[in-house]
Structures are given as C-alpha cells and as structure tokens.
Amino acid sequence: MAYRKYTAELHTKGRTIVTESFSLLDQPWILTTLTDGSAAELSLREIFDGSHSVASIRGDSPLQDVAIYRLLLTVYWCAHRQELLSDPGTELDMAEWIPDRLEAAAENEPDNTVLNYLERYADRFDLLDPKQPFMQVADLHTSKNATTDVRRIVPDFEDDYFTLRAGDGALSLTYAEAARWLIYVQAYDYSGIKSGAVGDPRVKGGRGYPIGTGWTGAITATIILGENLQETLALNTTGGALQAKNDHPVWEREPDTSAQRLDPANKDGIYPKGPAEILTWQSRRIRLFPDGGLITQVLVSNGDRIPNANANVQDDPMTPYRFSKNKSTKTLDVYYPKPLDSQRTMWRSLEPLIALETDPVYDAKNRAPKRPKTIDQLAYLKENEVDLPETLNVSMTSMEYGPNSAVVGISISTQIELPLEILPKSALNQRQAVLNLAAATSQAGTMLGSFAGQLFQAAGGDYEFQPAATDTLLAELEPKFSEWMKSLHGADLEPRLKAWEMTVRNAVLEHADVLLVGAGPKALVGRIIESNDDERFVSAGTVMNWLQRKLREILPRTVPR
C-alpha cells in the first residue's frame, strides 16, 4: 500500500510547527466491499456521505471487521442520540425510526446527522494527535522507555503482511493498517502480563499484571447483516442505544491517562454506563510510534478493568448472555456474556439467539439465556407489523483464547439465516419446534459418533466415541439447516419439520454406509464382547440395527405410519 505523507500545522507563539497527522475522518483506512463487488478503502466521512454504496466491511481479519463494525455502530448511535436529545419534544418510536432509516439506506442517502456529529468531534479522531491521539495515551511510556515492534498488535502475523522499511528492514504498518489493528486490540487483546506504564499504580516491578481480555473477546459479537452497510447499521440499532443516558464513547470524554479510570462511588472499579461506552471500552492503554511515515513501534499496557469478571455487565445489545447458577444467589441473578462454542458452533448457538425467558421450558432452576437486544427489538417490531426483512442474516463471531486467556487462540464464526417470524413472543410453538429439531439433529450426530466407535469395536478394537464422525456430519448439515429455516416463512410447520427429519436421517445413514465400507471384513463378521460377566455379539449388522433404532427415537417423523 502506497504511503502518503499526512501533516498538520500547529501554531504556537508565532511559530508554525509541522506535525504528522492522520485524520480517520478524512483519510482512507476502512477496507470495504461495495455493492457492485469491488473493494474500496474509505474514510469515516466517506462511509456516511453517500459517495460510495458500501455493502460490508472486509478488512484484514474477521475479528478486525467485527471491531470496526462496532466502532461504526457506536458513531451511528451517538450521532442519532444527540439529534434526538437536541429536540426534547420528539418522542422516539422505533416502529417509525427503523423503517425510515431502512428507506434512507435503500436510497444510499448521506447521513447528515452522523456527518455533523463527526465534525463536532473531529479533533478526537486523529491517530497521531500529539495530545489526544485516537484510542491512545499521548505520553504513555515505561520507566525504561521500552517499546515493542508492531507485531504486538497483529495476531497470527505473517511475514508478508508487513512492509519492510528500506535500510534496516524493520517491520512496520501504514497509518491505515495501524488504525485498524488499534481498534482490534482494544476489542480483543489477550490477557497476561503487560508492559508497566509509568503513572499506573497497579504496576509492580515494571509489570502490569493480568486484568482479562478486551470486552469483545468475552462475547459473541452478533451482527444482523443488511443488504448494505447503512441497512446493517439500522438493523443493529436499539431504542436503548439511542436513549442511554450518561453513556459516552471514548472520544466524548476526557482523554485517558496511563492509569485506569476509577469510580469513587464503587470500590470494585468502574463499570460501563451504556452501549456506547462498552463498545469502545478501553481495555488497554496504547501508544503508536510513527517513524518516517509508518508505525514502527508500539506500547501496550493495561487499561480499564471490568470488575467481577464481567458479571452482570449487560449493556452490550449485540451479545447473548448466559445465566450462572453457581454465581447467582437468592437475591441476585448473575449473567455473563456468552461466547460461541468452538465445537458444533451453530447447533449450540441457536438457543441463546432465539430463546425467550418466558418460554415454558424454562423455570427458576433452569433459566433461559438472554438473547441479544438487537434480536429482541426486531422481534417486537415484527409483532407490531413493522415491515422488515423476512429473514435475518445473522453473523456471530467469538475469539477462543489459549491457557489463562494469555495467548490468542482461534476465531470462531458462523452465520444463520433466521426467520423473523419465529422470534416474537407469540411464536412459541414455531420457536420451540426449531430448537427441538436442532437438538435432535445434534443428538443424531452424536449417535453417528457412537456408531463409528462400535464399528471399531466390532472389528476388534476397543470402543471409543468418534467425534470426527459427529463433527463431519453436523458441519455438512449446518448450511442446509440454515437454508431450511428460511423455508419456514409462511409455510405449514409440520410438513417442514418432517422434511428436515428426513434430511437428517438420510445424511446419517449415508455417512454410516461410508463408515461400514471402511470398517473392513472383521466388522462384518463381528465378535463376542465380554463385559461385567456378560457376553454380547457385536457386528456391523447389530450396530446398524442399533443406529436405525436410535434414529427412529430421535426423529419420530421419519417413522412410517
């Protein structure tokens, strides 16, 4: 990527001093895909001024994309919130507000509300400002003035990602690249020991001791994707985000120092006060060091710690929350943000995405997860007959960290085509049928793994469950299930449920046939197994009979009547 030199003039005591500047409002840094399929690198203003028809964010990694989506949403919420506050006589009605914004998105109209808001805070969006650099601390330093190279803020770096500077061959990032990774690190940085910053009273022996990961690293970042970026922003905006009080993103408050922020009224530390603050939570204190038009060194120290391991921090409207029976008491229910499961991701993520606390399968002992407020709001609007997309394209992304969350692990993501009509409170039967069918599909996959283990036993080995068989089947069925859910719109439910059970049964038996072929002649002949003074005969035939019996139990609609 070609480097362009950015400067600003600082006037002081009659002298003009030229300083480096990189305005996120004016300089291109956000990597996007346009609606015509082409790629474009845009500034913040260009995202909102209607000059480009942006389909989606497509940056350096899926997790980075999530972090930038959430930054854009915060800008969007705060801008429209301030507009609403400027006219106290206006009563917010999301049943009108959302359709109006969707109409503007369809026409790719400029969002002057956001553009005016950005102008008011323009001085806070300069990556290299000498006093208040964006999401950084200007004078951050250690007692030894130590820094690290830029690989510190790029996970799973690859050598060819970086620009090699002429002469010394040092690794470096362009300002645009550094801006993207800065936002990523504030969202997803791993826990573990950090550089000890001068001025942070928590530092001991020059070290900053672990305070946990970035907030977004603890959640399932759930994004409802629209036909274009402006539609995505509207669909992920809740009434709560537009009406939150005392809720400020990092650029609306005083610049941070090297120390964590404190709340005199709360001995546990500072808690986020709303969605804008939590989406821009400064989990780290960071400083980027420019040299010759590139970022060559960085410093990352501990920032604001969320007390009590994120318990009951329910300000984020874009994540599900799980109930903690162990941490809850008779007087206090405790919920934690729920990240995605790395195994069988979609099948385990469906319940926290669509279940309701009022569904009768839950009670005081078995509490429902709390679905994202964005999903809740669209369900409410659907129930009130607001014209919305019939199917929601829901993207879910999480980070799985290594031991003690001290190293970056893997990113986990899935997408679900979610029929809007199963989400309202009144759609209990449809919702429960979908959840039951997802559970049955997962159970059928488990039976295939057990079948594979029994085949191995019939061939002469010891029984051992074969998770690969289960995972392969469920991965194959995942996109089919998402497609099947789309077919529920306006359809008679029972025939669609039967059709899916037949799909699952056929897929399981196809995989079972492949496993039978691979089991070899010994499994066909079978053998006697002795266990606890008991004998039983195991062969490919007996194991197949067992599997078919289990499928009849799990998938009753496939049994001929």
C-alpha positions, 0 to 999 in steps of 0.5 A: 500500500502506497504511503502518503505523507499526512501533516498538520500545522500547529501554531504556537507563539508565532511559530508554525510547527509541522506535525504528522497527522492522520485524520480517520475522518478524512483519510482512507483506512476502512477496507470495504466491499461495495455493492457492485463487488469491488473493494474500496478503502474509505474514510469515516466521512466517506462511509456516511456521505453517500459517495460510495454504496458500501455493502460490508466491511472486509478488512484484514481479519474477521475479528478486525471487521467485527471491531470496526463494525462496532466502532461504526455502530457506536458513531451511528448511535451517538450521532442519532442520540444527540439529534434526538436529545437536541429536540426534547419534544420528539418522542422516539418510536422505533416502529417509525425510526427503523423503517425510515432509516431502512428507506434512507439506506435503500436510497444510499442517502448521506447521513447528515446527522452522523456527518455533523456529529463527526465534525463536532468531534473531529479533533478526537479522531486523529491517530497521531494527535500529539495530545489526544491521539485516537484510542491512545495515551499521548505520553504513555511510556515505561520507566525504561522507555521500552517499546515493542515492534508492531507485531504486538498488535497483529495476531497470527502475523505473517511475514508478508503482511508487513512492509519492510522499511528500506535500510534496516528492514524493520517491520512496520504498518501504514497509518491505515493498517495501524488504525485498524489493528488499534481498534482490534486490540482494544476489542480483543487483546489477550490477557497476561502480563503487560508492559508497566506504564509509568503513572499506573499504580497497579504496576509492580516491578515494571509489570502490569499484571493480568486484568482479562481480555478486551470486552469483545473477546468475552462475547459473541459479537452478533451482527444482523447483516443488511443488504448494505452497510447503512441497512446493517447499521439500522438493523443493529440499532436499539431504542436503548442505544439511542436513549442511554443516558450518561453513556459516552464513547471514548472520544466524548470524554476526557482523554485517558491517562496511563492509569485506569479510570476509577469510580469513587462511588464503587470500590470494585472499579468502574463499570460501563454506563451504556452501549456506547461506552462498552463498545469502545471500552478501553481495555488497554492503554496504547501508544503508536510510534510513527517513524518516517511515515509508518508505525514502527513501534508500539506500547501496550499496557493495561487499561480499564478493568471490568470488575467481577469478571464481567458479571452482570455487565449487560449493556452490550445489545449485540451479545447473548448472555448466559445465566450462572447458577453457581454465581447467582444467589437468592437475591441476585441473578448473575449473567455473563456474556456468552461466547460461541462454542468452538465445537458444533458452533451453530447447533449450540448457538441457536438457543441463546439467539432465539430463546425467550425467558418466558418460554415454558421450558424454562423455570427458576432452576433452569433459566433461559439465556438472554438473547441479544437486544438487537434480536429482541427489538426486531422481534417486537417490531415484527409483532407490531407489523413493522415491515422488515426483512423476512429473514435475518442474516445473522453473523456471530463471531467469538475469539477462543483464547489459549491457557489463562486467556494469555495467548490468542487462540482461534476465531470462531464464526458462523452465520444463520439465516433466521426467520423473523417470524419465529422470534416474537413472543407469540411464536412459541410453538414455531420457536420451540419446534426449531430448537427441538429439531436442532437438538435432535439433529445434534443428538443424531450426530452424536449417535453417528459418533457412537456408531463409528466407535462400535464399528471399531469395536466390532472389528476388534478394537476397543470402543471409543466415541468418534467425534470426527464422525459427529463433527463431519456430519453436523458441519455438512448439515449446518448450511442446509439447516440454515437454508431450511429455516428460511423455508419456514416463512409462511409455510405449514410447520409440520410438513417442514419439520418432517422434511428436515427429519428426513434430511437428517436421517438420510445424511446419517445413514449415508455417512454410516454406509461410508463408515461400514465400507471402511470398517473392513471384513472383521466388522462384518463378521463381528465378535463376542464382547465380554463385559461385567460377566456378560457376553454380547455379539457385536457386528456391523449388522447389530450396530446398524440395527442399533443406529436405525433404532436410535434414529427412529427415537430421535426423529419420530417423523421419519417413522412410517405410519 
